Amino acid sequence: MSKTYIFDIETFANTFSLVAVDKEGEEWKEFVIFEDDRLRQAQDLFYFFYEKPKFIGYNNLGFDGQVIEEIYNKEIIDGREIYRIASEIIATRDSHDLPYRPWDFQFKHLDLMAMNNYSIYGKPTSLKWLEFSMRRNKILDMPKHHTSFLTESDIDDLIRYNKEDVKSTFDFYQRCQKAIDMRTVLVNKYNDEMIFNQPNSSIGEKIVLYTYSQYTGVPVKKLKTKYTKRKEIAVKDIILPYIKFDTPILKSVKEDFERLVLKADSSGKMVFKNVYENVIQFQDMTVTYALGGIHGCVSSGIFRSDDKYIIRSYDVKGMYPNLAKANGFYPAHLGPEFVEVYKIIGEERDKHPKGSELNKAYKESDNSVYGKSNSRTNNFLKDPQYTVQTTINGQLVLTMLGERLSQLGEFIMWNTDGGEIIIPRELEEEYDRICAEWSEMTGVTLEHDSYETMWVRDVNNYIAKYTNGKVKRKGFFKIYEDYTLDQNPSGLIIPEAIQAYFLEGKDPSTTILEWDNIHDFCYGIKGSGSEQFEYWLLDIQDNIIQNIDKRKERALRYYCSKDGVQIMKFYRDGKKDGNLESVANTKGLKIKLLMNIADHGATVYRKVRKGVYETRYEDLDYDYYIREAWKWIHVIENKQTTEEEE
């Protein structure tokens, strides 16, 4: 039985290396082909290949797997020839032009990048960025460019770097276990191994495809050729007939939508982004309507429940899919049968516990219909009218609910699938009655919560404490546990300090000075991964540049330092060629790189003697982090920052 290995390869002008570890993390394999196999390791590599191992990697369908297929199939044992092939693969812009499609591989692959949609076609995320977002102590890049000719003395460094990448991939693999388990169940159910390497949205689309085929008897192959193309969409023809308003300003919102006629661009594609916006004032909120959704919010502030008033929150359960099911929306080429198929998928989702991987899979299936209905590429769910029929009606039915509830109290915010409102406690029964009537009319279900307090910057940035004590954080106020690995968990000591201030009454300076995890002080920035730009670290003394450290890493980690350097971005290609620009949010700041955290780990303080500790980072600019925390606090409290806090 073939074993499964987590692996990574490196290619240089005259050298190839492959490092792998079995999925238990116990057995390591290391191979190097240096020039014309001067180190005589090619034979061992081919013996390894003959065992037909299964591989788990990061971008292995797009690169690593492509290279080892070429080595294996063409029996290449020259590092220079391998580099030539690797360079051609890197230069291939379209995945369809790669030497091997997923079904062509001799070796079986699980590609963690493809599975998580972290490629350039989804949410571009390099392995180096994952090292930052996973908070690995080392973010290691080879000190030499891949075009370099290595010497035998470089081999140890090459293996050390290659091995570190495998460790990072192994770490990420362990975090993906539940998602892999879910795919295993679906692969067995649908007998489709391609599911292993597809992101959730594509799996969701496949579930719809297979379910529709089974329900209607239309072959999958035939379904894949179907889609609906639109030259124009008259919005007045797709608005639900029961949508009505009493308030003049809200009547005008509907009328403005009804005048809208959407047209395809010169390429025949319907473009919905940034083509429509309508801003109104409703109560104390500024509300924005667009084709993709609605959002509105009062000015920043603190909102509390008390003995007389309560903050009620409502969200539509599965807003887009459930609105479509309840009101009979479907892509035109799939007909009304699609609505029944959609309901079957929803019923299947409800069989699995909320938060479970299979529940997530069927949730993705629900959401994929909307997401794929105006995809760039033709697919069997494509019908742009379905897209806007869902989003526009969604906004309008929520506005209907908002109009009715506005009679009871004052809104704090609206968003694409719900809202928050302060009402007298004595009107809660009336609130519940209005919500129930609205649900019966629209066919969708509302989920309800109550907040003790909300600290609001705007609709996208707030902290909310539920009456049961749990805390919800959005936008800037998110802490590490709230982030996904493709996002940027930078400078999180600031939201940690803000949260401690609002929830515990703790001074931000106390929180920040006592904090003992250096990762929360760190920021990450992404490199280009190509020759487009590089980062320059400028050592400036008395307004004179003393030294320039040029960095080409794919990710940099740094903290704000009292005696560090300034960081700039220097462009080497394109329209900005030769430009030197400030990096976002670093203008005037001094920073220090922290690519390798020492063996003591992430702790900021070390014990000197009993009861006495000293910082490992004497240059850490605590004042900067404290100032930033106070800025956000004062925005919410509607205060000016004092000189002392500056």
C-alpha positions in Angstrom: 0.0 0.0 0.0 1.5 3.4 -1.0 2.2 5.9 1.7 1.1 9.5 1.8 3.7 12.3 2.1 3.5 16.0 2.7 6.1 17.4 0.3 7.7 20.4 -1.3 10.3 20.9 -4.1 12.8 23.6 -4.9 14.3 24.4 -8.3 17.4 26.5 -8.9 19.3 27.0 -12.1 21.4 23.8 -11.7 19.7 22.1 -8.7 16.5 20.3 -7.8 15.5 19.2 -4.3 12.5 17.3 -2.9 11.8 16.9 0.8 8.9 14.9 2.2 7.5 13.6 5.4 4.8 11.0 5.9 1.5 12.2 7.2 2.3 11.0 10.7 5.2 13.4 10.7 7.7 10.6 11.4 9.6 9.5 8.3 11.5 12.1 6.3 12.8 11.8 2.8 15.4 14.2 1.2 16.6 14.1 -2.4 18.8 16.5 -4.4 19.7 16.4 -8.1 22.7 18.7 -8.4 23.7 19.5 -12.0 24.1 16.2 -13.8 23.4 14.2 -10.6 26.9 14.7 -9.3 25.6 13.7 -5.8 24.2 10.4 -7.1 20.7 10.8 -5.5 18.6 10.5 -8.7 18.4 6.7 -8.3 17.1 7.0 -4.8 14.5 9.5 -6.0 13.3 7.2 -8.7 13.0 4.3 -6.3 10.8 6.6 -4.2 8.7 7.4 -7.2 8.4 3.7 -8.1 6.6 3.1 -4.8 3.8 5.4 -6.2 3.5 7.6 -3.1 0.5 9.9 -2.7 1.4 13.6 -2.2 0.0 16.4 -0.2 1.4 19.8 -1.0 0.8 23.5 -1.5 0.2 24.4 -5.2 1.4 20.9 -6.2 -1.3 20.7 -9.0 0.1 24.0 -10.4 3.8 23.5 -9.9 5.4 20.8 -7.7 3.3 18.0 -9.1 3.8 19.2 -12.6 7.6 19.1 -12.2 7.8 15.6 -10.6 5.5 14.2 -13.4 8.0 15.5 -16.0 10.9 14.1 -14.0 9.2 10.7 -13.6 7.8 10.4 -17.1 10.9 11.6 -19.0 13.4 10.1 -16.5 15.3 13.5 -16.1 18.3 13.4 -13.9 19.9 16.7 -14.7 19.2 19.7 -12.4 19.6 22.2 -15.2 17.0 20.5 -17.4 14.6 20.3 -14.4 15.0 24.0 -13.9 14.2 24.7 -17.6 11.0 22.7 -17.3 10.1 24.4 -14.0 10.6 27.8 -15.5 8.3 27.0 -18.4 5.6 25.8 -15.9 6.0 29.0 -13.8 5.6 31.1 -17.0 2.3 29.3 -17.9 -0.4 31.9 -17.3 -3.4 29.6 -17.9 -3.8 26.5 -15.8 -5.4 24.8 -18.9 -2.0 25.1 -20.6 0.0 23.2 -18.0 1.5 20.0 -19.1 -0.8 17.9 -16.9 -4.4 18.3 -16.0 -5.5 16.9 -12.6 -6.8 13.6 -14.1 -3.5 13.1 -16.0 -1.2 12.7 -13.0 0.6 9.4 -12.4 0.7 10.3 -8.7 -2.3 11.1 -6.6 -2.2 14.7 -5.2 -4.1 16.7 -2.6 -3.4 20.3 -3.2 -4.1 22.4 -0.1 -3.9 25.6 -2.0 -6.5 24.5 -4.5 -8.7 23.0 -1.8 -8.8 26.3 0.1 -9.2 28.5 -3.0 -5.9 30.2 -2.2 -4.7 30.4 -5.8 -4.5 33.5 -8.0 -8.0 32.6 -9.2 -9.5 32.8 -5.7 -8.0 34.4 -2.6 -4.2 34.6 -3.5 -2.2 33.3 -0.5 1.4 32.2 -0.6 2.9 29.6 1.7 5.0 32.4 3.1 1.9 34.3 4.0 0.5 31.2 5.7 3.6 31.1 7.8 2.8 34.6 9.0 -0.9 34.0 9.6 -0.3 30.6 11.3 2.1 32.5 13.5 5.1 30.2 12.8 8.3 31.3 14.6 10.2 31.2 11.3 9.3 32.8 8.0 12.2 31.6 6.0 13.1 32.4 2.3 16.1 31.1 0.4 18.9 33.7 0.6 19.5 33.1 -3.1 17.2 33.8 -6.1 15.9 30.8 -8.0 17.9 31.8 -11.0 21.2 31.3 -9.0 23.6 28.5 -9.8 24.2 26.7 -6.5 27.4 25.2 -5.3 27.8 22.0 -3.2 28.3 24.2 -0.2 24.8 25.6 -0.7 23.1 22.2 -0.5 22.7 22.1 3.3 21.0 25.6 3.3 18.7 24.4 0.4 17.6 21.3 2.3 17.1 23.3 5.5 14.9 25.8 3.7 13.0 23.1 1.8 12.4 21.2 5.0 11.0 24.3 6.7 8.5 24.7 3.9 7.4 21.1 4.4 7.0 21.8 8.1 4.8 24.8 7.2 2.8 22.7 4.8 2.4 19.9 7.4 1.1 22.5 9.9 -1.4 23.7 7.4 -2.4 20.2 6.5 -3.3 19.5 10.1 -5.5 22.5 10.2 -7.3 21.3 7.1 -8.3 17.8 8.6 -12.0 18.5 8.9 -12.3 19.9 5.4 -10.4 16.8 4.1 -12.7 14.5 6.0 -15.7 16.2 4.5 -14.3 15.8 1.0 -13.7 12.1 1.7 -17.4 11.6 2.4 -18.4 13.5 -0.7 -15.9 11.7 -2.9 -17.3 8.4 -1.8 -20.9 9.6 -2.2 -20.5 11.0 -5.7 -17.6 8.8 -6.9 -15.7 11.9 -8.0 -12.1 12.2 -6.8 -11.8 15.7 -8.3 -13.7 16.9 -5.2 -10.6 16.5 -3.1 -8.8 19.4 -4.9 -11.8 21.8 -5.3 -12.7 24.7 -3.1 -16.0 24.7 -1.2 -17.8 26.9 -3.7 -17.0 24.4 -6.6 -18.0 21.5 -4.4 -21.3 23.3 -3.7 -21.8 23.7 -7.4 -21.2 20.0 -7.9 -23.7 19.0 -5.3 -26.3 21.1 -7.1 -25.3 19.6 -10.4 -25.5 16.0 -9.2 -28.8 16.6 -7.3 -30.4 18.3 -10.2 -29.3 15.5 -12.6 -30.7 12.8 -10.2 -34.0 14.7 -9.7 -34.7 15.5 -13.4 -32.9 12.7 -15.2 -30.9 15.2 -17.3 -27.3 13.8 -17.8 -24.6 15.7 -16.0 -22.7 16.1 -19.3 -25.6 17.8 -20.9 -26.3 20.0 -17.9 -22.7 21.3 -18.0 -23.4 22.8 -21.5 -26.4 24.9 -20.3 -26.4 28.5 -19.2 -28.4 31.7 -19.8 -26.9 34.8 -21.4 -28.6 38.2 -21.0 -28.2 41.3 -23.1 -30.2 43.4 -20.7 -32.3 43.1 -17.5 -35.3 45.4 -16.8 -35.3 45.4 -13.0 -39.0 46.4 -12.8 -39.9 43.0 -14.2 -38.1 41.0 -11.5 -39.3 42.9 -8.3 -41.6 40.8 -6.2 -45.3 42.0 -6.4 -45.9 42.1 -2.7 -43.1 44.6 -2.0 -44.8 47.9 -1.0 -43.9 50.9 1.2 -45.7 53.7 3.0 -42.8 56.0 3.7 -42.1 58.4 0.8 -38.3 58.0 1.0 -38.6 54.2 0.9 -41.2 54.4 -2.0 -38.5 56.3 -3.9 -36.0 53.5 -3.3 -38.2 51.0 -5.0 -39.1 53.4 -7.8 -35.3 54.1 -8.4 -34.7 50.3 -8.7 -37.7 50.0 -11.1 -36.2 52.6 -13.5 -33.0 50.6 -13.7 -32.1 48.7 -16.9 -28.9 46.7 -16.7 -27.0 46.0 -20.0 -24.2 43.7 -20.9 -20.8 45.2 -21.7 -19.0 44.9 -25.1 -17.8 41.4 -24.2 -21.4 40.2 -23.4 -20.8 40.1 -19.6 -23.2 41.6 -17.1 -21.1 43.8 -14.8 -22.9 44.7 -11.5 -20.0 46.1 -9.4 -20.0 49.9 -9.0 -22.7 50.5 -11.6 -25.5 51.5 -9.2 -25.7 53.3 -5.8 -28.5 55.1 -4.0 -27.9 56.7 -0.7 -30.8 57.8 1.6 -31.3 59.0 5.2 -33.7 56.8 7.2 -34.1 57.7 10.9 -30.5 58.5 12.0 -28.9 56.1 9.5 -27.2 56.8 6.3 -28.4 53.8 4.1 -26.7 52.8 0.9 -28.4 50.5 -1.7 -26.3 48.9 -4.4 -26.8 45.9 -6.7 -24.9 43.6 -4.3 -26.6 44.5 -1.1 -27.7 47.1 1.5 -25.9 48.6 4.4 -26.7 51.5 6.8 -25.5 52.7 10.1 -25.9 55.6 12.6 -22.9 57.7 13.6 -20.3 55.9 15.7 -21.2 55.5 19.4 -22.1 53.2 22.3 -25.5 51.7 22.5 -26.8 49.9 25.6 -29.7 47.9 26.7 -31.2 48.8 30.2 -34.3 48.3 32.3 -36.5 50.1 29.7 -34.8 49.4 26.4 -33.3 46.4 24.7 -31.1 46.0 21.5 -32.7 43.4 19.3 -30.8 41.8 16.4 -32.3 39.8 13.6 -30.7 37.9 10.7 -32.4 36.0 7.8 -31.4 32.4 7.9 -29.6 31.6 4.6 -30.8 34.9 3.1 -30.1 34.4 -0.6 -30.9 30.7 -1.0 -34.0 30.7 1.2 -35.4 33.9 -0.4 -35.0 32.2 -3.8 -36.6 28.9 -2.7 -39.5 30.7 -1.0 -40.3 33.0 -4.0 -39.5 30.6 -6.9 -36.4 32.2 -8.3 -34.4 30.0 -10.6 -31.9 30.2 -13.5 -34.1 30.3 -16.6 -32.5 27.3 -18.4 -33.0 25.1 -15.4 -36.8 25.8 -15.1 -39.0 25.6 -12.0 -37.8 22.1 -11.2 -34.7 23.9 -9.9 -36.6 25.3 -6.9 -37.5 21.7 -5.8 -33.9 20.6 -6.2 -32.8 23.6 -4.1 -35.3 22.6 -1.3 -33.9 19.0 -1.4 -30.4 20.4 -0.8 -31.6 22.5 2.1 -33.3 19.5 3.7 -30.1 17.6 3.4 -28.2 20.4 5.0 -30.6 20.4 8.0 -29.8 16.7 8.6 -26.3 17.6 9.7 -25.3 19.6 12.9 -24.7 23.3 12.4 -21.0 23.9 12.1 -20.2 20.4 10.9 -18.2 19.9 7.7 -21.1 18.3 5.9 -23.5 21.1 7.0 -20.9 23.6 5.6 -20.7 21.6 2.3 -24.5 21.8 1.8 -24.4 25.5 2.9 -21.8 26.1 0.2 -24.2 24.3 -2.2 -27.0 26.7 -1.2 -24.8 29.7 -1.6 -23.0 28.6 -4.8 -26.1 29.2 -6.9 -26.0 32.9 -6.2 -22.2 33.0 -6.4 -22.0 31.2 -9.7 -25.0 32.8 -11.4 -22.9 35.7 -12.6 -19.6 34.0 -12.8 -16.9 35.1 -15.3 -17.0 31.7 -16.9 -20.0 29.9 -18.3 -21.4 27.3 -16.0 -24.7 25.5 -15.6 -25.9 27.9 -12.9 -25.2 31.0 -14.9 -28.1 33.5 -15.3 -27.2 37.1 -14.4 -30.9 37.9 -13.9 -31.0 35.4 -11.1 -28.2 37.3 -9.4 -29.9 40.6 -9.2 -33.4 39.1 -8.7 -32.0 37.7 -5.5 -30.0 40.7 -4.3 -32.5 43.5 -5.2 -35.5 41.7 -3.8 -33.4 40.8 -0.7 -32.7 44.5 0.0 -36.3 45.5 -0.6 -37.9 42.9 1.6 -35.5 43.7 4.4 -36.4 47.4 3.9 -40.1 46.5 4.3 -39.3 44.8 7.6 -37.2 47.8 8.6 -40.0 50.2 7.8 -42.4 48.3 10.0 -40.0 47.9 12.9 -39.1 51.6 12.7 -42.4 52.3 14.4 -41.2 50.6 17.5 -37.7 52.1 18.0 -34.5 53.5 16.6 -32.3 51.5 14.3 -28.5 51.2 14.8 -27.7 49.5 11.6 -28.9 47.5 8.6 -26.9 45.0 6.6 -27.5 42.6 3.7 -29.3 40.0 5.8 -30.4 41.7 9.0 -30.3 44.6 11.4 -30.1 45.9 14.9 -32.7 48.1 16.6 -33.3 49.6 20.1 -36.9 49.2 21.2 -38.8 49.6 24.5 -38.9 46.3 26.4 -42.7 46.7 26.6 -42.9 46.4 22.8 -41.0 43.1 22.4 -44.2 41.2 21.8 -45.1 43.6 19.0 -41.6 43.3 17.6 -42.0 39.5 17.5 -45.4 39.8 15.9 -44.2 42.0 13.1 -41.2 39.7 12.4 -43.5 36.7 12.3 -45.9 38.3 9.9 -43.0 39.4 7.7 -41.5 35.8 7.7 -44.9 34.4 6.7 -45.2 36.9 3.8 -41.6 36.4 2.5 -41.3 32.7 3.3 -37.9 33.1 5.0 -37.0 32.6 8.6 -35.5 35.1 11.0 -33.0 34.3 13.7 -33.0 36.6 16.7 -30.5 37.7 19.4 -30.3 40.5 22.0 -27.3 42.6 22.8 -26.3 44.0 26.1 -24.0 46.6 24.5 -22.8 47.6 21.1 -19.6 49.7 20.5 -20.0 50.8 16.9 -17.5 52.5 14.6 -19.6 51.8 11.5 -21.6 48.9 9.9 -18.4 47.0 9.2 -16.5 47.7 12.4 -18.0 47.0 15.8 -18.0 45.0 19.0 -21.2 43.6 20.4 -21.8 41.8 23.7 -24.8 39.5 23.7 -27.0 39.3 26.8 -25.6 35.8 27.4 -22.1 37.2 27.7 -20.7 36.1 24.4 -18.9 38.7 22.2 -19.1 39.4 18.5 -16.3 41.3 16.7 -16.4 42.7 13.2 -13.8 44.4 11.0 -10.9 46.1 12.7 -12.0 44.8 16.1 -11.4 41.2 15.3 -8.8 39.3 17.3 -6.7 36.3 16.1 -9.4 33.7 16.7 -11.7 35.6 14.3 -9.4 35.5 11.3 -9.1 33.0 8.5 -5.5 32.2 7.3 -5.8 34.1 4.0 -6.6 37.3 5.9 -4.2 39.7 7.6 -4.1 39.3 11.4 -1.8 42.3 11.9 -1.4 44.6 15.0 -3.9 42.7 17.0 -2.7 44.0 20.3 -4.7 47.2 19.4 -8.2 45.5 19.1 -7.3 43.4 22.1 -6.6 46.5 24.2 -9.8 48.2 22.8 -11.9 45.2 23.8 -10.4 45.0 27.3 -11.2 48.7 27.7 -14.8 48.4 26.7 -15.6 45.1 28.3 -13.4 45.2 31.4 -12.8 48.9 31.9 -9.0 48.3 31.6 -6.7 51.1 30.5 -5.2 50.3 27.0 -1.7 51.1 28.3 -2.1 48.4 31.0 -3.2 45.8 28.5 -0.5 46.6 26.0 2.4 46.9 28.5 1.4 43.6 30.2 0.8 41.6 26.9 3.2 38.7 26.5 2.7 37.5 22.9 4.9 39.2 20.4 2.8 38.0 17.5 0.0 40.4 18.5 2.4 43.3 18.1 3.5 42.1 14.6 2.3 43.2 11.2 2.6 41.3 7.9 2.9 42.5 4.4 2.9 40.5 1.2 5.7 40.6 -1.4 5.0 40.3 -5.1 6.3 36.8 -5.5 7.8 38.1 -8.8 10.0 40.9 -10.0 7.3 43.6 -9.8 8.5 45.3 -6.7 10.7 44.9 -3.6 10.8 46.4 -0.2 13.5 48.8 0.8 14.3 49.2 4.5 15.8 52.7 4.9 18.1 53.5 7.8 17.7 57.2 8.0 19.8 59.3 10.4 19.5 63.1 10.5 17.4 63.0 7.3 20.2 61.2 5.5 19.9 57.6 4.2 22.7 55.6 5.8 21.8 52.2 4.4 19.3 50.4 2.2 18.4 46.8 2.9 16.5 45.4 -0.2 14.1 42.6 0.5 12.3 40.4 -2.0 10.6 37.9 0.3 7.0 36.9 -0.4 6.0 37.9 3.1 7.6 40.2 5.7 6.8 40.3 9.4 7.7 43.3 11.5 6.8 45.3 14.7 6.9 49.0 15.4 10.2 49.9 16.9 11.6 53.0 18.6 14.9 52.8 16.7 14.1 50.8 13.6 14.1 51.6 9.9 11.5 53.0 7.5 10.0 50.6 5.0 9.2 51.6 1.4 8.1 49.8 -1.7 10.3 50.1 -4.8 8.7 49.2 -8.2 10.7 47.4 -10.9 8.0 46.8 -13.5 4.9 48.2 -15.0 3.5 51.8 -14.9 5.1 52.5 -11.6 8.6 51.3 -12.6 11.2 53.2 -10.6 8.7 54.6 -8.1 9.4 54.5 -4.4 6.2 54.6 -2.3 5.3 54.4 1.4 3.8 51.1 2.5 0.2 51.4 3.7 -0.1 52.6 7.4 3.7 52.9 7.9 4.3 56.5 6.8 6.6 58.1 9.4 6.9 54.9 11.4 10.0 52.9 12.3 9.9 49.2 12.1 12.0 46.2 12.7 11.8 42.9 10.9 11.1 39.8 12.9 11.4 36.9 10.4 12.8 34.5 13.0 11.5 34.4 16.5 14.0 32.8 18.8 13.7 29.4 20.5 12.1 30.9 23.6 8.9 31.3 21.5 6.5 34.2 21.3 6.8 35.5 24.9 7.7 39.2 25.2 9.0 39.0 28.8 11.7 36.8 30.4 12.1 36.1 34.1 15.2 37.7 35.6 14.6 36.5 39.2 11.6 35.8 41.3 8.9 38.5 40.6 11.2 40.4 38.2 10.8 40.3 34.5 12.3 42.2 31.6 11.3 42.6 28.0 13.1 40.7 25.2 12.2 43.6 22.9 13.6 46.8 24.4 13.0 48.8 21.2 9.3 47.8 21.0 7.4 51.1 20.5 4.6 50.6 23.1 3.6 54.3 22.8 2.6 53.7 19.1 0.2 50.9 20.0 -1.3 52.8 22.9 -2.0 55.8 20.7 -3.6 53.7 18.0 -5.9 52.1 20.6 -7.0 55.4 22.0 -7.7 56.8 18.5 -10.3 54.1 17.9 -11.7 54.3 21.4 -12.3 58.1 21.0 -13.9 57.7 17.7 -16.5 55.4 19.3 -16.8 57.6 22.4 -17.0 60.7 20.2 -14.1 62.3 22.1 -10.9 64.1 21.1 -7.6 62.4 21.8 -5.8 64.2 24.7 -2.2 65.4 24.5 -1.3 62.9 27.2 -2.6 60.0 25.1 -0.9 61.4 22.0 
